[in-house]
Amino acid sequence: MPCASRENARSQREPSLYRQSDVVLGAVQNTAQQIPLFPDDDIVPEQTEPGRMPGFSVRESGRARRLSIKVYPRGRVEVVVPKRTRAAEVASFVAENKDWIRRARESFATHTPPADYSLPQIIHLVAVGRPVRVCYARKSGASSVRYRYANGQLNLSGRTEDRKSCIDAIRRWLAKTAREEFAPQLRSLSRLTGTPYGKLQIRAQRSCWGSRSASGTLSLNLCLLFLDPPLVRYLMIHELCHGRHMNHSLRFWKMVARFEPGYRRLDRALGEGWRQVPAWFGIY
């Protein structure tokens, strides 16, 4: 998906828009304590309980060698920093790039509608045609958030004033639900295509909707729950066919076409599938 990216002063290149070959997926992990970078304007909306997503997040990365900023189409700002970076250094870096951040967000705003980052009251699992009501119950002294699902309602209890704890609990429930819903469909398509697989993993990959390893492990992104059923089916067929052809050769696509004649249209739609993933999940 498109995003604007900028590194710190040690790299003087101008920011550029780019699109990766695979849609970038994956929630922000290891989010550091939020710093109110722009208290004097509306770039960072005020956080309220049970939680509005701040206009930015700070993510520590063991692979990062310098500070960088990414602005995503919905306006979210992610600051990626090397481990053990001081908060004051992060705040200074972002302040220096305040005008660039505003220009990038304004540029995206011309063709991307504003997003609602409030924690959800209803989660629409489009892939399985199921709306789920979400209820929050704060418990004083709690250090985490637990979930309980029953009869179409997801109950979160504990430290619900903490947004990250709520998202983590929802993510655990989504992973469990994705396994329950996708495993039978995957087994059926495996028999149809004649391509067995080893084991199924449900993950929140940052760079793809699904993958298959050389050992036969098939990984599906839990965010597929937010996509239309035909896209989920095509993704499964795509990854299963890699069991016969671990490449994107002509023979691979001929095999995909045998089981999904409309794969070209679906593949293009899958590239825009990030738009169906709710903003509150913190991916873009």
C-alpha positions in Angstrom: 0.0 0.0 0.0 1.2 3.6 -0.5 2.7 5.5 2.3 5.1 8.4 2.7 8.4 7.8 4.5 11.1 9.9 5.9 14.4 9.2 7.7 16.3 11.3 10.2 19.0 13.9 9.4 21.6 11.2 8.8 19.8 10.5 5.5 19.0 13.7 3.6 16.8 12.1 0.9 13.5 13.7 0.2 10.5 11.5 1.2 8.8 9.6 -1.6 5.6 7.7 -2.2 6.0 4.1 -2.9 3.9 0.9 -3.3 5.3 -2.5 -2.3 4.8 -5.6 -4.4 2.8 -7.1 -1.6 0.3 -5.1 0.5 1.8 -4.2 3.8 -0.2 -5.8 6.7 0.4 -6.1 10.4 -0.5 -4.1 13.4 2.0 -1.9 15.2 3.8 -4.1 17.7 5.9 -3.1 20.7 4.4 0.3 20.8 6.3 2.6 23.1 4.7 5.0 25.5 2.9 7.7 23.6 4.4 11.1 23.6 2.2 14.2 23.0 4.2 15.5 20.1 1.8 18.2 18.9 -0.1 19.6 21.9 -0.7 22.9 20.1 -2.7 21.6 17.1 -4.9 18.8 15.9 -2.4 16.5 14.4 -2.7 14.2 17.4 -6.3 13.8 18.6 -6.8 13.7 22.3 -7.0 10.2 23.7 -10.2 9.3 25.5 -11.5 6.2 27.3 -12.1 3.5 26.2 -9.6 4.8 23.7 -9.1 6.8 20.5 -6.0 6.0 18.5 -3.4 8.7 18.8 -2.4 10.3 15.5 0.9 8.6 15.8 2.7 5.7 17.4 6.3 4.9 18.3 7.7 1.5 17.4 11.1 0.2 18.5 12.8 -2.0 15.9 15.9 -4.2 16.4 16.7 -3.7 12.7 16.3 0.1 12.6 19.6 2.0 12.4 18.1 5.4 12.3 14.8 7.1 13.2 12.2 7.2 10.4 8.6 8.4 10.0 5.9 6.8 7.9 2.6 8.5 7.2 -0.2 6.1 6.0 -3.2 7.0 3.8 -5.6 7.3 6.6 -3.4 9.8 8.3 -1.7 7.6 10.9 1.9 8.5 11.7 4.4 5.8 12.8 7.8 6.7 14.1 10.2 3.7 13.9 13.2 4.0 16.2 16.2 1.9 17.1 16.1 0.2 20.5 16.9 2.3 23.5 16.2 5.5 21.7 15.6 8.3 24.2 12.1 9.8 24.2 13.6 13.3 24.0 15.4 12.4 20.7 12.1 11.0 19.3 10.2 14.2 20.2 12.9 16.4 18.7 13.0 14.4 15.4 9.3 14.5 15.0 9.2 18.2 15.8 11.8 18.9 13.1 9.5 17.1 10.6 6.2 18.5 11.8 5.6 20.5 8.5 6.5 17.4 6.4 4.1 15.3 8.4 1.3 17.8 7.9 1.9 18.0 4.1 2.0 14.2 3.8 -1.3 13.9 5.7 -3.0 16.6 3.6 -1.8 14.9 0.4 -3.4 11.6 1.4 -6.5 13.3 2.6 -7.3 14.5 -0.9 -8.2 10.9 -2.0 -8.6 9.0 1.3 -11.6 9.7 3.5 -10.9 10.4 7.2 -10.9 7.3 9.4 -12.5 6.6 12.7 -9.9 5.3 15.1 -12.2 4.8 18.1 -12.3 1.4 19.6 -15.1 -0.6 18.0 -18.6 -1.1 19.3 -19.3 -3.6 16.5 -16.8 -5.7 14.6 -17.9 -6.8 11.1 -16.3 -10.1 10.2 -17.1 -9.8 6.5 -15.4 -13.1 5.5 -17.9 -15.1 7.6 -20.9 -12.7 7.5 -21.0 -12.1 11.2 -21.4 -8.8 13.1 -20.0 -8.9 16.6 -20.9 -6.5 19.4 -18.1 -5.4 21.7 -18.6 -4.4 25.3 -16.0 -2.9 27.6 -15.9 -3.4 31.4 -13.1 -1.6 33.3 -11.8 -3.3 36.4 -9.6 -1.2 38.8 -6.2 -2.8 39.5 -6.2 -5.0 36.4 -3.0 -5.2 34.5 -4.3 -6.6 31.3 -7.5 -7.1 29.3 -9.3 -10.5 28.9 -11.9 -11.4 26.4 -14.9 -13.7 26.5 -17.1 -14.4 23.4 -20.6 -15.7 23.5 -23.8 -15.4 21.5 -22.4 -12.8 19.1 -20.9 -10.5 21.8 -17.3 -10.0 22.6 -16.8 -8.9 26.2 -13.5 -7.2 27.2 -12.8 -6.8 30.9 -9.9 -5.4 32.8 -7.6 -2.5 31.9 -9.9 -1.3 29.2 -8.7 2.3 29.6 -5.5 1.1 27.8 -6.0 1.0 24.1 -3.2 -1.3 23.3 -4.4 -3.9 25.9 -7.8 -3.8 24.3 -6.4 -4.2 20.7 -4.2 -7.1 21.9 -7.2 -8.9 23.4 -9.2 -8.4 20.2 -6.3 -9.6 18.2 -6.2 -12.8 20.3 -9.9 -13.4 19.7 -9.5 -12.7 16.0 -6.7 -15.2 15.7 -8.8 -17.9 17.5 -11.8 -17.1 15.3 -9.8 -17.1 12.1 -8.4 -20.6 12.9 -11.9 -21.9 13.6 -13.4 -20.4 10.5 -10.6 -20.9 8.0 -9.3 -24.3 8.9 -12.3 -26.3 7.5 -12.4 -24.2 4.3 -8.6 -24.6 3.8 -8.9 -28.4 4.2 -11.7 -28.5 1.7 -9.7 -26.5 -0.9 -6.7 -28.6 -0.2 -8.6 -31.7 -1.3 -10.0 -29.8 -4.3 -6.6 -28.7 -5.6 -4.8 -31.9 -4.5 -2.2 -30.0 -2.7 -1.7 -31.0 1.0 0.0 -28.7 3.5 1.7 -29.3 6.8 0.2 -27.1 9.5 -1.8 -23.9 9.6 -0.6 -20.7 11.2 -2.7 -17.7 11.9 -0.6 -14.5 12.1 -0.9 -10.8 11.6 1.8 -10.6 9.0 3.1 -7.1 8.2 3.8 -7.7 4.6 1.4 -10.2 3.1 -2.0 -11.8 3.3 -0.6 -15.3 3.4 2.4 -17.5 2.7 3.6 -21.0 2.4 7.0 -22.3 3.5 9.1 -24.9 1.8 8.3 -27.3 4.7 4.6 -27.0 4.0 3.5 -24.6 6.7 0.7 -22.4 5.4 0.2 -19.0 7.1 -2.9 -16.9 6.8 -3.3 -13.3 8.0 -6.1 -12.9 10.6 -7.1 -9.7 8.8 -8.6 -11.9 6.1 -11.6 -12.0 8.4 -12.4 -8.4 7.2 -12.3 -9.2 3.5 -15.0 -10.5 1.2 -15.3 -14.3 1.0 -14.2 -14.6 -2.7 -10.9 -12.9 -1.8 -10.3 -15.2 1.1 -11.0 -18.2 -1.1 -8.7 -17.0 -3.9 -5.9 -16.3 -1.4 -6.2 -19.9 0.0 -6.1 -21.4 -3.5 -3.1 -19.2 -4.4 -1.1 -20.4 -1.4 -2.2 -24.0 -1.8 -1.0 -24.0 -5.4 2.4 -23.0 -4.2 2.6 -26.5 -2.8 3.0 -27.6 -6.4 4.9 -24.6 -7.7 7.0 -22.5 -5.3 7.1 -19.6 -7.7 4.9 -17.4 -9.9 5.7 -19.2 -13.1 3.2 -19.7 -16.0 2.5 -23.2 -14.8 1.7 -21.8 -11.4 -0.9 -19.3 -12.8 -2.4 -22.0 -15.0 -3.0 -24.1 -12.0 -4.6 -21.2 -10.1 -6.8 -20.5 -13.1 -8.0 -24.1 -13.1 -9.6 -23.6 -9.7 -10.3 -19.8 -9.8 -10.8 -18.5 -13.4 -11.3 -15.0 -12.2 -7.9 -14.9 -10.4 -6.7 -11.7 -12.2 -9.6 -9.6 -11.0 -9.4 -11.1 -7.5 -5.6 -10.5 -7.3 -6.1 -6.9 -8.1 -8.8 -6.5 -5.5 -6.7 -8.2 -2.9 -4.0 -5.5 -3.5 -6.6 -3.0 -2.3 -7.9 -5.2 0.5 -6.2 -3.1 3.2 -9.0 -0.6 2.7 -11.5 -3.1 4.2 -9.4 -3.5 7.4 -10.7 -1.2 10.1 -8.6 1.8 11.1 -8.9 1.0 14.8 -6.9 -2.1 14.3 -3.8 0.1 13.9 -2.5 -1.3 10.7 -2.5 1.8 8.5 
